[in-house]
């Protein structure tokens, strides 16, 4: 693969991941009570625990985006 192909791949991968992250964050903000209640009933957790788990998941996903998509794209742009 050429550098341009890899750069385009990681660029679009970053855009895709950031779009999915944004959609997830917005949906969690808009439907927080409903989703927390649903998952609390499904898994026998307190709604506060579900909200904390969702918050941790978003943070972990953000780090995953930075290390597997945005980081390689930025490194290829510097070359």
N, C-alpha and C positions, 0 to 999 in steps of 0.2 A: 504494500500500500504506500501511496505517496503521502507526504506531509499534508498536502491540501485535502486529500480525502479524509485522513484522520482528523484534521482540524474541523472539517465540515461535520463529520460524524459526532464528535464530542460537542460541537456547538449545538447541533440539533438535539442531542441527548440532554444537554443542559436546559434548553428551552422546554422540552417535553417534561422533564422532572420539575422545573420551576412552575410550570403550568399546573401539574398535578398537585404539587405542594400548595400552591395558592388556592386551588379549588378545594382541597381538603381543609385548609385552615378556615376558609370562608364558610364552608358547610358546617364545620365544627362550631364556629361562632354563632351561626344562625340557628342551628338545630341542636344546640348543646344540651338543653334540658331533655328533649325527646330522646336523643341518642344516649345520654347518660342513663336515663330511666330504662330504656330498652336493654342496654348492655348490663345494667345492674340486675335486672330481672333474669336475663339469660345466664349470667355467670355467678349470681348470688353475691354481688359486691355492693358496697355503698356507692351512691352516685358521686360522692367526692373522690373516691378511689378511681372511678372510671374517668373523671375529668383529669385527674393527675396522670393517669396512664396515657390518655390522649395527648396531653401536653408533652410527656416524655417521648411519645412516638413521633410527634412533629419535630422535636429537637433532634432526635436520632436520624430522622429522614433528612433533615437539613444538613447534618454533618455528612451523611452518605452522599448527598448531592455535591457538596463541596469537595469531597475526596475522590469521587469516582467519575464526575462529569466536568465540573467547573475547573478543578485543579489541572487535569490533563489538557483541557482546552486552553487554559491560560499559559501553561508551559509550552504548548505548541505555538502559541502566538508570539512568545518571546524568542523563539528560535529563528 
